Amino acid sequence: MTAVDLQPGLPTPAQQKVKSSSGGVLGTIRANYDLLVAPIIVVVGLLATYFYVSTRSLDTIEQRALEPENVLSQLGQHLLLVLYSTVLVLLIAVPVGIGLSRKSAKRLQGPVLALGGFGQALPPFGVLLLLGFWEFGVRSAVIGLVLAALLPVLRNTVVGLQQVDQSLIEAARGMGMSSKQTLFRVEIPLAVPVIVAGLRVALVLNVGTATLATYIGAGGLGELVQQALRLNRINLLFVSGAIIAALALLVDWLAGVAERVIVSRSG
């Protein structure tokens, strides 16, 4: 008789396996049904937009703007802006957040986070225009996006590392780990779910703010919005807004799925 059999309230490994397999796909869907909402909204919204446009009489300007090649090209530019800025946010915010979470840098934590909050509080459109006076193009747009999305990842990195149970850190040090080994093997893995939550916020911010990048010559889906406003094309404005909203929901959904997977594995 095993140790598990001696505890009547605890199922055996075989029973646990049967229980987990009995749920199957339906059990997984029930546990994550909330993740199905965003894709459904995106699909329904895009279909509704398509049927709306199909019932309208589009002029030649709107037809050219909504050609699949043009929309996909601007979508690709938009995604590249989001990708570049998000990678830079991670490369800057995570190391700085790790440094600020150390006891030796406790005095710097408040001023740096306050500076990051000030940067995020600045109007993104104004920041992009100021950067446009320095240089038109993708580089200025990426810098503006980084400034707009830096704080969530930076703050969550600091908070995530500070919330790690001190007893776990002491246990790791008691096992002979150095401070560096404890950081990378214990603290960071436990803080990853909180960091990913901040990254999720940063991604959505970048998707929305990247729409303004067209005003400094960086392209993106904002070009459709700018063209619609400049030429007073309501149908084009409606379609471009629907595409941007669908992209933001889809990016947030993908980040939510990644966050759910990471949290489940860390648990």
N, C-alpha and C positions, 0 to 999 in steps of 0.2 A: 504494500500500500504506500503510495507516494504521499509527500507532504501536502499536496493539493487535496488528496482524497480525505485527509484528516480534518479539513475545514469545510463544513457542510454549506456555508454560504458562498463558497467560491467555486465557479464552474471549472471543470477540467479543461485542458487544452483542446481535447477532442470536441467537447461541448461548445467551446468558444469558436472553433472552426466551423461547426455546423451552424451556429447562430449567425456568424458573419456571412456565410455562404447563402443562408436562407433569405437574407435581405436582398442580395444580388443587386441588379441594376436599379430596381425600384427603390431599394433602401438608400442607394447612393443619391438617386433623384430627390427622394423625400428630404434627405439631409442637406441638400444643396439646391432646393427648389428656388430660393431667392436669386440664384445666379442665372436662372432662365429668364428672368423678367427683362433685363436689358437687351439681350439678343432679340427677343420677341418685339420689344418696342422699336428697335432699329429696323427690323424687317418690315413690320407693319407701317412704320413711318415712311420708309423709302418707297414701299409699294403705293402708299397713298399719294406720295409726291409724284410718282411716275404716272399714276392714273389721272391726277390733277393736270399735269402738264400735257398729257395726251388729249385732253378735252379742250385745250386752249389753242388759239391760233397764234403761233410764234412767228415773229418777223425774222428777217435774215440775220440780224445782229444776235438775237437770242439763240437762233439755231446754230450759228457758228460758235457761240460761247459755250453751248451745252453739248457740242460734239464730244463723243467719248474720248477721243484722243486728247482734246484740250483739257477736259476735266481730269483725266488720269494723269496728265503731265503736271497740272497744278497740285493734284493730290500727292504726287511723288515729291514735289518740292516742299509741300507742307510737312510731310512725314520726315523728310531729311532734316528740316529745321528742328522738329521735335526731337529727333534722334540725337543730333549733334548737341543740342542744349541739355538734354537729359543726361547724356554721358558726361558732359562737363560738370553738371551739377553733382553727379555721383563722385567724380574725381576730386572735386573741391570740398563738398559738404561732408562727406564721410570721414576723410582724414582729419579735417578741422574739428569735426564733432568728436572724434576719438580723442584728439588732443585736449579739447575743452573739458572732456569728462574726467580727465586725470586730476587728482587732488592738487598737484603742483600748479595747475592752470585755473584753479577755482576762481581767482580774482578776475581773470580775463573773461570768464564765461558770460557774466551779465552784460558787459559792454559790447562784446562781439555779437551776442544774440540781439541786443538792442539795435546795433548797426544793421544786422540782417533784417530786423523788423522794419526799420526805416527804409531800407532798399525795397522791400516788398510793398510798403505803403505808397511809394511813388507811383503816379499814374503810368501804366505801361506804355500808353500811346505817347505821352510826353517824353519818356525815357528813350523810346525808339526814335522819335524825331530829333532829339538832341544828339543821339548817336549817328543819325543820318547826316548831320552837319559835319561830323568827323569823317564818315565814309559811308557811301551808299552800298548796299549789297548784303550778302549772307552773313559776313563776319559781324557786322554791326547788329544785325537781327539776332544772331545767336547770343551775343553778349547781353542784349536786352532781355532775352528769354531766360538766361541764366540768373540775372539779377531778380527777375520776377518769381522764379521758382526755387531759389536757393534755400530760403528759410525753412520750409517744411521738412526737408531732408536733414538739414543741419540740426534743427531743434529735436527732431525725432531720434537722431543718432545720439545726441546728448542724453535725452530722457531715457531711451532704451538701455543705454549702458549704465546709467545711474540706478535703474530699477532692478538690475541683476542682484539676486539675493547675495548678501555679503558672506553668508555662511558657505555658499558654493565657492566663492573666491578663496576664502580661507582654507577650505578643504583641498582645493587645487594646489594652493601654495604649500599646504601640509604634505601633499604627495610628492613634493620636490619640484614642482613646476616653477619656472621663472616668471617674472611679471609679464614678459612678452608672450610666453607660452600660455599663460592664464588668459591674457587678452584675446588671443586668436583661437584658442581651443574652448574657452568657457564663455567669456563675456560677449564677444561678437556673435557667436551662434545663437545665444539666448536673446540678443537684442535685434537680430535680423527681422523678426516679424514687425516690430515697431518701426524699424527703418524702412521696410517695404511699404508700410502704411503711409509714411511721409512721401515716399517716391510716387505712390499712387496719386496723391494730391498734386505733386509737382507735374506729373504727366498731364493731368487734366488742365492745369494752369497753362502749360506750354501749348497744348492744342488750341485753347482759346486765344491766347496772346499771339500765337503765330499768325492769326488772321490779320493782325495789324502790320505784319512785316512787309506786306506789299507796298505800304506807303514809303518805304525806304529802298524799294527796288529789290526785295528779296524773294518775290513771288509768293506762291502758296495759294490756298483757296480764297484768301482775301482778295485776290485779283478779280474773282467773280463778283464779290460783294462790291468792290470799288467800281467795277464796270456797270453794275446794275444801278448803283446810286448816281453815278455820273450821267448815265443815259436815261435814267428814270424808267427802268425796265422792272416792273413789279414781279413778273413771273420769274425772271432770272434771280432776283433778290430772294424770292421764296425758296427756289430750288437750292441756291448756294447756302442759305441758312439751314435748310434741312440736311444737306450733306455735312456741314460742319458740326451740327448737333449730333448727327448719327456717328460721326467719327469720334467725338468726345465721349459719347456713351460707350462706344465699342472699346476705346482705349481704357476707359475706366473699368469696363467689364473684364478685359484681359488682365489688367493689374489686380482686380479683385480675385480672379481665379488663381493667379500666381500667389497672392497673399494667403488665400485659403490653403493652398498646397503647402506653403512654407510653414504656416502655423500648425497644420496637422502633423507635419513631419517633426517639427520641433517639439510638439507635445508628446 
